[in-house]
Amino acid sequence: MDSKIAKADEKVQKLISRKRIKSDEDRKVGSEIFDKITLETLYKLANQGYVDVLNGAISTGKEANVLKGITKDNSIVAVKIYRIATSDFKKMNYYIDGDPRFNIKSKNKRQTIYAWVMKEFKNLKRLYSAGVTVPKPIISANNVLLIEFIGDELGNPAQTVKNQPPKDPEDFFNKLLTQVKLFVNEARLVHGDLSNFNILNKDETPVIIDVSQSVVLDNPIAKELLERDIKTLVNEYKKLGVNTSYDEVYEYISPKFL
């Protein structure tokens, strides 16, 4: 047993030495999210060739941090790491309950996080297959999710619409509605937290992100969440000067059977 612990500790130290942490802010992020199990998970993914080094933060949040990962061939991936200590487990269970893909009997926080990450991975696969503009999912393991990096060739991440409003809001909104219709009608999912905080502006094209809370259409809360999403989008894009209404958007997006 002692030899196994020593071997695990050695793996952790090797991964720490491979991280490129450049600033005080990055060091603070590192100390908050890199617990031993997370490090071992990352080390396993590195051994499998999914990521070689971590190179700073793309975004930080209460529940998860997204870091820039560099592969051995110098490609960039996004590495999303969910925090065990600060996650809202009541909220997670609210969105997981009623989903026939998951049957979590344990109230263990770590197991809830793992299910949450797997839920986001499965949702992304479903959306990507349906043609929705979301980051391509790569792999999930424990509390770590690897997805396509959305940004430019220089490694600059795309900004959220909240931070970078579109140059032509009406055209952007029409593109977004097309994606949301695919989201609901082809992938048969409802986002559940759709706003300009969760939409990237990639070269004036919307890319929808953060789909961990997204629910299947036969979930009892799906209709309520869809109505909330539509209200939020209508309010936000009206402020950007788009002439739209709730009824118009609902009629376009909502499946007749919901």
C-alpha positions in Angstrom: 0.0 0.0 0.0 2.8 2.4 0.9 4.5 1.8 -2.5 1.2 2.6 -4.3 0.8 5.9 -2.5 4.4 6.8 -3.2 3.9 6.0 -6.9 0.8 8.2 -7.0 2.5 11.1 -5.3 5.4 10.8 -7.9 2.9 11.0 -10.7 1.3 14.1 -9.2 4.7 15.8 -8.8 5.5 15.1 -12.5 2.3 16.7 -13.6 2.9 19.7 -11.5 6.3 20.2 -13.0 4.8 20.1 -16.5 2.2 22.8 -15.9 3.2 26.2 -17.3 1.9 28.7 -14.7 2.9 32.2 -15.7 1.3 34.6 -13.3 0.1 35.1 -9.7 -3.4 34.7 -10.9 -2.6 31.4 -12.6 -0.9 30.2 -9.4 -4.0 31.1 -7.3 -6.2 29.2 -9.8 -3.8 26.2 -9.6 -3.9 26.0 -5.8 -7.7 26.1 -5.8 -8.5 23.4 -8.4 -5.5 21.0 -8.6 -6.3 18.6 -5.8 -4.6 15.2 -5.9 -7.3 13.3 -7.7 -7.6 16.0 -10.3 -3.9 16.0 -10.9 -3.9 12.2 -11.3 -6.8 12.4 -13.7 -4.9 15.0 -15.8 -1.7 12.9 -15.6 -3.7 9.9 -17.0 -5.1 12.0 -19.8 -1.5 13.2 -20.6 -0.3 9.7 -20.7 -3.1 8.8 -23.2 -1.9 11.7 -25.4 -4.9 14.0 -24.9 -2.9 16.9 -23.4 0.8 17.6 -22.8 0.9 20.8 -20.7 -1.5 23.4 -19.3 -0.9 27.0 -20.2 -3.0 29.4 -18.3 -6.7 30.1 -17.7 -9.3 30.8 -20.4 -12.1 31.5 -17.9 -12.7 31.1 -14.1 -15.9 30.5 -12.3 -17.3 29.4 -9.0 -17.9 25.8 -10.1 -15.4 25.3 -12.9 -12.2 26.7 -14.5 -11.4 26.4 -18.2 -7.7 26.1 -18.9 -5.7 26.1 -22.2 -4.2 22.7 -22.9 -1.4 22.2 -25.4 -1.0 18.8 -27.1 2.3 17.3 -28.2 1.6 18.4 -31.8 1.1 22.0 -30.4 -2.7 21.9 -31.0 -4.8 23.8 -28.4 -7.7 22.2 -26.5 -9.9 23.5 -23.7 -9.6 21.7 -20.4 -12.6 22.3 -18.1 -12.1 21.3 -14.5 -15.0 21.2 -12.1 -14.2 22.1 -8.5 -15.4 19.7 -5.8 -15.3 22.2 -2.9 -17.3 25.0 -4.4 -19.9 23.4 -6.7 -23.6 23.8 -6.1 -24.7 20.2 -5.6 -28.4 21.0 -5.0 -28.5 22.8 -8.4 -26.7 19.8 -10.1 -29.1 17.3 -8.6 -32.1 19.5 -9.8 -30.9 19.2 -13.4 -29.8 15.5 -13.2 -33.0 14.3 -11.6 -35.6 13.3 -14.3 -32.9 12.5 -16.8 -33.3 8.9 -17.8 -29.6 8.7 -18.8 -28.5 9.0 -15.2 -29.6 7.2 -12.1 -27.6 8.5 -9.2 -28.5 6.9 -5.9 -25.5 8.1 -4.0 -25.4 11.6 -2.5 -21.6 11.6 -2.6 -20.5 15.0 -3.8 -17.6 13.6 -5.9 -19.9 11.1 -7.6 -22.4 14.0 -8.4 -19.6 16.0 -10.0 -18.5 13.0 -12.1 -22.0 12.5 -13.3 -22.3 16.2 -14.0 -19.2 16.2 -16.2 -20.4 13.0 -18.0 -23.7 14.8 -18.6 -22.0 17.7 -20.2 -19.9 15.4 -22.4 -23.0 13.4 -23.5 -24.9 16.6 -24.2 -22.1 18.0 -26.3 -21.8 14.8 -28.3 -25.5 14.8 -28.9 -25.5 18.5 -29.9 -22.4 18.2 -32.1 -23.9 15.2 -34.0 -27.1 17.3 -34.5 -25.1 20.0 -36.2 -25.3 22.6 -33.4 -22.4 25.0 -33.1 -20.9 23.8 -29.9 -17.3 22.9 -29.0 -16.5 19.4 -30.2 -16.2 17.0 -27.2 -13.0 15.1 -26.9 -13.1 13.1 -23.6 -14.3 13.3 -20.1 -12.7 11.7 -17.0 -13.9 12.2 -13.4 -14.1 16.0 -12.9 -12.2 16.9 -16.1 -13.7 17.6 -19.6 -11.6 18.1 -22.7 -13.3 20.0 -25.6 -12.4 21.9 -28.7 -10.7 25.2 -28.2 -12.8 28.0 -29.6 -10.5 30.9 -30.6 -8.0 32.1 -33.2 -4.8 30.5 -34.5 -2.7 32.6 -32.1 -4.4 30.9 -29.1 -6.7 33.9 -28.2 -10.0 32.5 -26.9 -13.3 33.7 -28.4 -15.1 36.1 -26.1 -18.7 35.7 -24.9 -21.3 37.9 -26.5 -21.7 39.7 -23.2 -18.1 40.8 -23.6 -18.0 41.2 -27.3 -21.4 42.1 -28.8 -22.0 41.3 -32.5 -21.4 44.0 -35.1 -24.8 43.1 -36.7 -27.0 42.0 -33.8 -30.0 41.1 -36.0 -27.9 38.8 -38.3 -26.2 37.2 -35.3 -29.6 36.7 -33.5 -31.0 35.0 -36.6 -28.0 32.6 -36.7 -28.4 31.9 -33.0 -32.1 31.1 -33.4 -31.2 28.6 -36.1 -28.8 26.9 -33.7 -31.3 26.9 -30.8 -33.9 25.3 -33.1 -31.5 22.6 -33.9 -30.6 22.3 -30.2 -34.2 21.6 -29.3 -35.7 19.9 -32.3 -32.7 17.8 -33.6 -30.7 17.2 -30.4 -33.9 17.1 -28.4 -32.3 19.1 -25.5 -33.1 22.4 -23.8 -30.1 24.4 -22.7 -31.6 25.6 -19.4 -29.2 28.6 -18.8 -29.0 30.2 -22.3 -27.8 33.8 -22.3 -25.0 36.0 -23.8 -22.8 34.7 -21.0 -23.0 31.2 -22.5 -22.7 32.1 -26.1 -19.3 32.8 -27.7 -18.9 35.3 -30.6 -16.5 33.4 -32.9 -16.0 35.6 -36.0 -19.6 36.8 -35.8 -20.9 33.3 -35.5 -22.6 32.1 -32.2 -21.1 29.1 -30.5 -23.2 27.8 -27.6 -21.3 26.6 -24.5 -21.8 25.4 -20.9 -24.4 22.7 -21.5 -23.9 20.6 -18.4 -27.4 21.6 -17.1 -29.1 21.0 -20.4 -32.0 18.5 -20.1 -33.7 16.1 -22.4 -37.1 17.1 -23.8 -39.0 14.5 -21.8 -37.6 15.9 -18.5 -40.6 17.4 -16.5 -38.8 20.8 -16.3 -37.9 21.0 -20.0 -40.8 23.3 -21.0 -40.2 25.7 -18.1 -36.5 25.9 -18.9 -37.2 26.5 -22.6 -39.6 29.4 -21.8 -37.0 30.9 -19.5 -34.2 30.6 -22.2 -36.4 32.3 -24.8 -37.4 35.1 -22.4 -33.7 35.8 -21.6 -32.7 35.8 -25.2 -35.5 38.1 -26.3 -34.7 40.6 -23.5 -31.0 40.6 -24.2 -31.3 41.0 -28.0 -34.0 43.7 -27.7 -31.4 45.7 -25.7 -29.0 45.2 -28.7 -31.6 46.7 -31.0 -33.2 43.6 -32.5 -36.9 43.8 -33.2 -38.2 40.5 -31.8 -40.8 39.1 -29.4 -41.3 36.1 -27.2 -44.2 34.7 -29.1 -42.3 34.9 -32.4 -39.2 33.1 -31.1 -41.2 30.5 -29.2 -43.2 29.7 -32.3 -40.0 29.3 -34.3 -38.1 27.2 -31.8 -40.5 25.2 -29.8 -41.4 21.6 -31.0 -45.1 21.0 -31.3 -44.9 18.1 -28.9 -43.4 19.9 -26.0 
